[in-house]
Amino acid sequence: MHEMSLAEGVLQIIEDSARTQNFSRVKTVWLEIGQLAGVEKEAMRFCFEAVVRDSIAQDAKLEIIETPGQAWCMQCSDTVQVQALYDECPKCGGHQLQVTGGNEMRVKELDVE
Ligand SMILES: [Zn+2]
């Protein structure tokens, strides 16, 4: 399950910012997950809860924000929304798509005290 290492990465980010911004408790973590990032939301929740145990974020609530997949269609010369990697263009049905967004996961915001 690669969500486990992703969750560890998230905790790393939290602990790093705790050090630089001097907070000692995290209340909420907003995690942005792109639709094309290949991250299972439920698995992510499960792994997050497991890795934050006994950490600064142990009581933190995890809020997941899903961002839509975006791709550039060469035939349409336009940005289109896609649901999955290797989907066809919803406008022309073509496959010459280049993913331009929604393929990553990042910590958007932390609510701390
Ligand atoms: Zn197209």
Backbone and ligand atoms as CSV (ligand in chain L), in Angstrom:
chain,resi,resn,atom,element,x,y,z
A,1,MET,N,N,0.843,-1.197,0.000
A,1,MET,CA,C,0.000,0.000,0.000
A,1,MET,C,C,0.880,1.250,0.000
A,2,HIS,N,N,0.921,1.980,-1.110
A,2,HIS,CA,C,1.833,3.136,-1.146
A,2,HIS,C,C,1.294,4.321,-0.346
A,3,GLU,N,N,0.013,4.230,0.054
A,3,GLU,CA,C,-0.544,5.289,0.895
A,3,GLU,C,C,0.210,5.410,2.213
A,4,MET,N,N,0.782,4.293,2.687
A,4,MET,CA,C,1.499,4.339,3.953
A,4,MET,C,C,2.716,5.260,3.868
A,5,SER,N,N,3.469,5.145,2.792
A,5,SER,CA,C,4.640,6.018,2.670
A,5,SER,C,C,4.216,7.453,2.375
A,6,LEU,N,N,3.082,7.603,1.694
A,6,LEU,CA,C,2.575,8.955,1.458
A,6,LEU,C,C,2.167,9.602,2.776
A,7,ALA,N,N,1.522,8.812,3.629
A,7,ALA,CA,C,1.095,9.324,4.931
A,7,ALA,C,C,2.306,9.698,5.776
A,8,GLU,N,N,3.350,8.904,5.675
A,8,GLU,CA,C,4.580,9.227,6.402
A,8,GLU,C,C,5.179,10.532,5.887
A,9,GLY,N,N,5.081,10.737,4.600
A,9,GLY,CA,C,5.554,11.981,4.008
A,9,GLY,C,C,4.768,13.176,4.521
A,10,VAL,N,N,3.463,12.981,4.670
A,10,VAL,CA,C,2.614,14.054,5.185
A,10,VAL,C,C,3.015,14.395,6.614
A,11,LEU,N,N,3.232,13.367,7.406
A,11,LEU,CA,C,3.638,13.611,8.793
A,11,LEU,C,C,4.981,14.342,8.841
A,12,GLN,N,N,5.864,13.960,7.931
A,12,GLN,CA,C,7.165,14.632,7.838
A,12,GLN,C,C,6.997,16.125,7.589
A,13,ILE,N,N,6.110,16.444,6.667
A,13,ILE,CA,C,5.842,17.849,6.343
A,13,ILE,C,C,5.295,18.576,7.572
A,14,ILE,N,N,4.385,17.905,8.271
A,14,ILE,CA,C,3.790,18.506,9.472
A,14,ILE,C,C,4.862,18.765,10.532
A,15,GLU,N,N,5.713,17.760,10.747
A,15,GLU,CA,C,6.743,17.922,11.777
A,15,GLU,C,C,7.771,18.980,11.402
A,16,ASP,N,N,8.073,19.055,10.125
A,16,ASP,CA,C,9.003,20.098,9.670
A,16,ASP,C,C,8.420,21.488,9.906
A,17,SER,N,N,7.134,21.655,9.574
A,17,SER,CA,C,6.574,22.992,9.775
A,17,SER,C,C,6.377,23.283,11.256
A,18,ALA,N,N,6.173,22.253,12.061
A,18,ALA,CA,C,6.068,22.469,13.509
A,18,ALA,C,C,7.378,23.042,14.042
A,19,ARG,N,N,8.476,22.552,13.483
A,19,ARG,CA,C,9.785,23.007,13.921
A,19,ARG,C,C,10.023,24.462,13.494
A,20,THR,N,N,9.693,24.774,12.262
A,20,THR,CA,C,9.976,26.131,11.779
A,20,THR,C,C,8.936,27.140,12.268
A,21,GLN,N,N,7.697,26.686,12.465
A,21,GLN,CA,C,6.647,27.645,12.846
A,21,GLN,C,C,6.272,27.559,14.314
A,22,ASN,N,N,6.945,26.681,15.017
A,22,ASN,CA,C,6.741,26.608,16.458
A,22,ASN,C,C,5.326,26.346,16.943
A,23,PHE,N,N,4.713,25.328,16.440
A,23,PHE,CA,C,3.431,24.944,17.022
A,23,PHE,C,C,3.572,23.554,17.623
A,24,SER,N,N,2.664,23.220,18.521
A,24,SER,CA,C,2.837,21.954,19.229
A,24,SER,C,C,1.645,21.020,19.061
A,25,ARG,N,N,0.616,21.508,18.379
A,25,ARG,CA,C,-0.535,20.657,18.193
A,25,ARG,C,C,-1.182,20.980,16.857
A,26,VAL,N,N,-1.602,19.937,16.178
A,26,VAL,CA,C,-2.266,20.130,14.902
A,26,VAL,C,C,-3.722,19.733,15.069
A,27,LYS,N,N,-4.619,20.615,14.694
A,27,LYS,CA,C,-6.040,20.314,14.854
A,27,LYS,C,C,-6.657,19.730,13.587
A,28,THR,N,N,-6.298,20.330,12.469
A,28,THR,CA,C,-6.845,19.839,11.203
A,28,THR,C,C,-5.770,19.864,10.124
A,29,VAL,N,N,-5.810,18.851,9.309
A,29,VAL,CA,C,-4.898,18.783,8.164
A,29,VAL,C,C,-5.747,18.720,6.901
A,30,TRP,N,N,-5.535,19.680,6.019
A,30,TRP,CA,C,-6.224,19.646,4.727
A,30,TRP,C,C,-5.281,19.062,3.690
A,31,LEU,N,N,-5.717,17.981,3.147
A,31,LEU,CA,C,-4.884,17.281,2.181
A,31,LEU,C,C,-5.570,17.336,0.823
A,32,GLU,N,N,-4.842,17.847,-0.143
A,32,GLU,CA,C,-5.395,17.929,-1.482
A,32,GLU,C,C,-4.934,16.717,-2.277
A,33,ILE,N,N,-5.887,15.955,-2.774
A,33,ILE,CA,C,-5.534,14.770,-3.549
A,33,ILE,C,C,-6.131,14.896,-4.942
A,34,GLY,N,N,-5.282,14.884,-5.911
A,34,GLY,CA,C,-5.732,14.959,-7.292
A,34,GLY,C,C,-6.409,13.665,-7.705
A,35,GLN,N,N,-7.417,13.800,-8.545
A,35,GLN,CA,C,-8.157,12.620,-9.004
A,35,GLN,C,C,-7.272,11.641,-9.765
A,36,LEU,N,N,-6.199,12.159,-10.316
A,36,LEU,CA,C,-5.308,11.305,-11.105
A,36,LEU,C,C,-4.063,10.895,-10.325
A,37,ALA,N,N,-4.056,11.180,-9.036
A,37,ALA,CA,C,-2.851,10.908,-8.248
A,37,ALA,C,C,-2.708,9.434,-7.889
A,38,GLY,N,N,-3.768,8.681,-8.086
A,38,GLY,CA,C,-3.700,7.262,-7.760
A,38,GLY,C,C,-3.663,7.002,-6.270
A,39,VAL,N,N,-4.297,7.888,-5.508
A,39,VAL,CA,C,-4.318,7.720,-4.056
A,39,VAL,C,C,-5.733,7.341,-3.629
A,40,GLU,N,N,-5.842,6.258,-2.912
A,40,GLU,CA,C,-7.122,5.813,-2.376
A,40,GLU,C,C,-7.459,6.646,-1.154
A,41,LYS,N,N,-8.593,7.333,-1.195
A,41,LYS,CA,C,-8.934,8.196,-0.066
A,41,LYS,C,C,-9.063,7.438,1.250
A,42,GLU,N,N,-9.787,6.322,1.209
A,42,GLU,CA,C,-10.009,5.584,2.448
A,42,GLU,C,C,-8.711,4.992,2.990
A,43,ALA,N,N,-7.879,4.497,2.092
A,43,ALA,CA,C,-6.583,3.956,2.500
A,43,ALA,C,C,-5.728,5.065,3.101
A,44,MET,N,N,-5.834,6.236,2.510
A,44,MET,CA,C,-5.065,7.377,2.994
A,44,MET,C,C,-5.488,7.734,4.419
A,45,ARG,N,N,-6.797,7.747,4.642
A,45,ARG,CA,C,-7.308,8.037,5.987
A,45,ARG,C,C,-6.785,7.033,6.999
A,46,PHE,N,N,-6.865,5.785,6.621
A,46,PHE,CA,C,-6.436,4.693,7.496
A,46,PHE,C,C,-4.946,4.829,7.827
A,47,CYS,N,N,-4.144,5.057,6.811
A,47,CYS,CA,C,-2.696,5.153,7.009
A,47,CYS,C,C,-2.326,6.403,7.797
A,48,PHE,N,N,-3.045,7.483,7.527
A,48,PHE,CA,C,-2.769,8.720,8.240
A,48,PHE,C,C,-2.974,8.503,9.736
A,49,GLU,N,N,-4.114,7.896,10.077
A,49,GLU,CA,C,-4.390,7.643,11.492
A,49,GLU,C,C,-3.322,6.766,12.123
A,50,ALA,N,N,-2.820,5.838,11.348
A,50,ALA,CA,C,-1.801,4.937,11.879
A,50,ALA,C,C,-0.470,5.656,12.109
A,51,VAL,N,N,-0.056,6.494,11.168
A,51,VAL,CA,C,1.271,7.109,11.311
A,51,VAL,C,C,1.299,8.287,12.283
A,52,VAL,N,N,0.152,8.950,12.486
A,52,VAL,CA,C,0.192,10.112,13.375
A,52,VAL,C,C,0.054,9.730,14.850
A,53,ARG,N,N,-0.207,8.470,15.115
A,53,ARG,CA,C,-0.300,8.024,16.496
A,53,ARG,C,C,0.972,8.421,17.254
A,54,ASP,N,N,0.800,8.992,18.430
A,54,ASP,CA,C,1.929,9.444,19.258
A,54,ASP,C,C,2.763,10.530,18.603
A,55,SER,N,N,2.178,11.211,17.642
A,55,SER,CA,C,2.910,12.335,17.052
A,55,SER,C,C,2.177,13.623,17.408
A,56,ILE,N,N,2.729,14.703,16.951
A,56,ILE,CA,C,2.154,16.024,17.180
A,56,ILE,C,C,0.761,16.150,16.537
A,57,ALA,N,N,0.488,15.299,15.581
A,57,ALA,CA,C,-0.786,15.362,14.866
A,57,ALA,C,C,-1.747,14.240,15.264
A,58,GLN,N,N,-1.530,13.678,16.437
A,58,GLN,CA,C,-2.309,12.480,16.767
A,58,GLN,C,C,-3.819,12.722,16.893
A,59,ASP,N,N,-4.227,13.931,17.247
A,59,ASP,CA,C,-5.661,14.204,17.333
A,59,ASP,C,C,-6.188,14.966,16.133
A,60,ALA,N,N,-5.342,15.102,15.159
A,60,ALA,CA,C,-5.721,15.923,14.020
A,60,ALA,C,C,-6.811,15.269,13.187
A,61,LYS,N,N,-7.675,16.122,12.676
A,61,LYS,CA,C,-8.715,15.667,11.780
A,61,LYS,C,C,-8.163,15.770,10.363
A,62,LEU,N,N,-8.432,14.768,9.568
A,62,LEU,CA,C,-7.943,14.796,8.193
A,62,LEU,C,C,-9.075,15.179,7.249
A,63,GLU,N,N,-8.888,16.292,6.571
A,63,GLU,CA,C,-9.879,16.732,5.588
A,63,GLU,C,C,-9.282,16.525,4.206
A,64,ILE,N,N,-9.962,15.745,3.405
A,64,ILE,CA,C,-9.446,15.474,2.063
A,64,ILE,C,C,-10.209,16.288,1.021
A,65,ILE,N,N,-9.452,17.025,0.250
A,65,ILE,CA,C,-10.038,17.821,-0.824
A,65,ILE,C,C,-9.631,17.161,-2.132
A,66,GLU,N,N,-10.607,16.791,-2.908
A,66,GLU,CA,C,-10.278,16.176,-4.186
A,66,GLU,C,C,-10.213,17.232,-5.278
A,67,THR,N,N,-9.131,17.219,-6.017
A,67,THR,CA,C,-9.030,18.161,-7.123
A,67,THR,C,C,-9.194,17.406,-8.435
A,68,PRO,N,N,-9.892,18.015,-9.380
A,68,PRO,CA,C,-10.192,17.327,-10.636
A,68,PRO,C,C,-8.959,17.104,-11.493
A,69,GLY,N,N,-9.010,16.054,-12.268
A,69,GLY,CA,C,-7.933,15.784,-13.203
A,69,GLY,C,C,-8.059,16.701,-14.398
A,70,GLN,N,N,-6.933,17.225,-14.827
A,70,GLN,CA,C,-6.935,18.124,-15.971
A,70,GLN,C,C,-5.901,17.690,-16.977
A,71,ALA,N,N,-6.271,17.845,-18.213
A,71,ALA,CA,C,-5.312,17.488,-19.246
A,71,ALA,C,C,-5.415,18.464,-20.407
A,72,TRP,N,N,-4.348,18.526,-21.156
A,72,TRP,CA,C,-4.298,19.361,-22.347
A,72,TRP,C,C,-4.514,18.464,-23.551
A,73,CYS,N,N,-5.552,18.777,-24.307
A,73,CYS,CA,C,-5.813,17.986,-25.512
A,73,CYS,C,C,-5.164,18.676,-26.693
A,74,MET,N,N,-4.284,17.952,-27.373
A,74,MET,CA,C,-3.563,18.553,-28.492
A,74,MET,C,C,-4.480,18.799,-29.670
A,75,GLN,N,N,-5.463,17.903,-29.835
A,75,GLN,CA,C,-6.375,18.077,-30.966
A,75,GLN,C,C,-7.316,19.259,-30.761
A,76,CYS,N,N,-7.806,19.425,-29.550
A,76,CYS,CA,C,-8.726,20.538,-29.277
A,76,CYS,C,C,-7.968,21.823,-28.965
A,77,SER,N,N,-6.671,21.721,-28.687
A,77,SER,CA,C,-5.889,22.851,-28.196
A,77,SER,C,C,-6.585,23.491,-27.004
A,78,ASP,N,N,-7.006,22.632,-26.098
A,78,ASP,CA,C,-7.776,23.121,-24.971
A,78,ASP,C,C,-7.512,22.255,-23.739
A,79,THR,N,N,-7.775,22.845,-22.575
A,79,THR,CA,C,-7.675,22.090,-21.335
A,79,THR,C,C,-9.017,21.420,-21.052
A,80,VAL,N,N,-8.973,20.137,-20.802
A,80,VAL,CA,C,-10.213,19.395,-20.542
A,80,VAL,C,C,-10.105,18.664,-19.205
A,81,GLN,N,N,-11.259,18.280,-18.662
A,81,GLN,CA,C,-11.260,17.536,-17.405
A,81,GLN,C,C,-11.332,16.046,-17.682
A,82,VAL,N,N,-10.496,15.293,-16.981
A,82,VAL,CA,C,-10.534,13.842,-17.141
A,82,VAL,C,C,-10.707,13.176,-15.777
A,83,GLN,N,N,-11.353,12.027,-15.793
A,83,GLN,CA,C,-11.636,11.308,-14.555
A,83,GLN,C,C,-10.509,10.367,-14.163
A,84,ALA,N,N,-9.819,9.848,-15.160
A,84,ALA,CA,C,-8.780,8.870,-14.889
A,84,ALA,C,C,-7.650,9.025,-15.882
A,85,LEU,N,N,-6.494,8.510,-15.521
A,85,LEU,CA,C,-5.361,8.519,-16.434
A,85,LEU,C,C,-5.731,7.694,-17.657
A,86,TYR,N,N,-5.283,8.101,-18.795
A,86,TYR,CA,C,-5.519,7.411,-20.061
A,86,TYR,C,C,-6.973,7.460,-20.513
A,87,ASP,N,N,-7.763,8.338,-19.909
A,87,ASP,CA,C,-9.106,8.573,-20.412
A,87,ASP,C,C,-9.000,9.282,-21.756
A,88,GLU,N,N,-10.062,9.175,-22.548
A,88,GLU,CA,C,-10.031,9.943,-23.788
A,88,GLU,C,C,-10.540,11.355,-23.523
A,89,CYS,N,N,-10.299,12.209,-24.482
A,89,CYS,CA,C,-10.751,13.586,-24.368
A,89,CYS,C,C,-12.278,13.607,-24.386
A,90,PRO,N,N,-12.897,14.265,-23.412
A,90,PRO,CA,C,-14.370,14.293,-23.373
A,90,PRO,C,C,-14.964,15.107,-24.524
A,91,LYS,N,N,-14.159,15.916,-25.188
A,91,LYS,CA,C,-14.689,16.732,-26.274
A,91,LYS,C,C,-14.555,16.065,-27.634
A,92,CYS,N,N,-13.369,15.543,-27.917
A,92,CYS,CA,C,-13.172,14.982,-29.259
A,92,CYS,C,C,-12.956,13.475,-29.248
A,93,GLY,N,N,-12.827,12.887,-28.063
A,93,GLY,CA,C,-12.635,11.442,-27.984
A,93,GLY,C,C,-11.223,11.004,-28.297
A,94,GLY,N,N,-10.333,11.969,-28.491
A,94,GLY,CA,C,-8.956,11.633,-28.839
A,94,GLY,C,C,-8.141,11.197,-27.638
A,95,HIS,N,N,-6.968,10.666,-27.924
A,95,HIS,CA,C,-6.116,10.173,-26.849
A,95,HIS,C,C,-4.813,10.953,-26.713
A,96,GLN,N,N,-4.726,12.055,-27.438
A,96,GLN,CA,C,-3.488,12.839,-27.344
A,96,GLN,C,C,-3.588,13.842,-26.206
A,97,LEU,N,N,-3.662,13.276,-25.002
A,97,LEU,CA,C,-3.827,14.126,-23.830
A,97,LEU,C,C,-2.565,14.141,-23.002
A,98,GLN,N,N,-2.305,15.311,-22.479
A,98,GLN,CA,C,-1.174,15.460,-21.589
A,98,GLN,C,C,-1.712,15.942,-20.248
A,99,VAL,N,N,-1.493,15.154,-19.222
A,99,VAL,CA,C,-2.026,15.524,-17.915
A,99,VAL,C,C,-1.339,16.792,-17.404
A,100,THR,N,N,-2.135,17.764,-17.028
A,100,THR,CA,C,-1.558,19.030,-16.558
A,100,THR,C,C,-1.921,19.338,-15.108
A,101,GLY,N,N,-2.862,18.579,-14.552
A,101,GLY,CA,C,-3.234,18.866,-13.170
A,101,GLY,C,C,-4.005,17.719,-12.561
A,102,GLY,N,N,-4.087,17.732,-11.235
A,102,GLY,CA,C,-4.846,16.699,-10.548
A,102,GLY,C,C,-4.102,15.392,-10.437
A,103,ASN,N,N,-2.774,15.442,-10.631
A,103,ASN,CA,C,-2.009,14.200,-10.537
A,103,ASN,C,C,-1.052,14.220,-9.351
A,104,GLU,N,N,-1.357,15.057,-8.384
A,104,GLU,CA,C,-0.465,15.103,-7.236
A,104,GLU,C,C,-1.241,15.201,-5.934
A,105,MET,N,N,-0.498,15.047,-4.858
A,105,MET,CA,C,-1.101,15.149,-3.541
A,105,MET,C,C,-0.268,16.132,-2.742
A,106,ARG,N,N,-0.920,17.027,-2.024
A,106,ARG,CA,C,-0.136,17.950,-1.223
A,106,ARG,C,C,-0.895,18.383,0.023
A,107,VAL,N,N,-0.139,18.814,1.008
A,107,VAL,CA,C,-0.727,19.364,2.212
A,107,VAL,C,C,-1.091,20.806,1.895
A,108,LYS,N,N,-2.378,21.084,1.913
A,108,LYS,CA,C,-2.821,22.421,1.523
A,108,LYS,C,C,-2.740,23.393,2.684
A,109,GLU,N,N,-3.186,22.933,3.836
A,109,GLU,CA,C,-3.253,23.840,4.962
A,109,GLU,C,C,-3.233,23.044,6.265
A,110,LEU,N,N,-2.722,23.692,7.299
A,110,LEU,CA,C,-2.728,23.077,8.630
A,110,LEU,C,C,-3.390,24.034,9.598
A,111,ASP,N,N,-4.249,23.497,10.430
A,111,ASP,CA,C,-4.833,24.303,11.486
A,111,ASP,C,C,-4.111,23.897,12.764
A,112,VAL,N,N,-3.375,24.836,13.330
A,112,VAL,CA,C,-2.502,24.473,14.438
A,112,VAL,C,C,-2.720,25.387,15.633
A,113,GLU,N,N,-2.151,24.968,16.734
A,113,GLU,CA,C,-2.132,25.884,17.884
A,113,GLU,C,C,-0.879,25.648,18.697
L,1,ZN,ZN,ZN,-9.918,16.812,-27.510
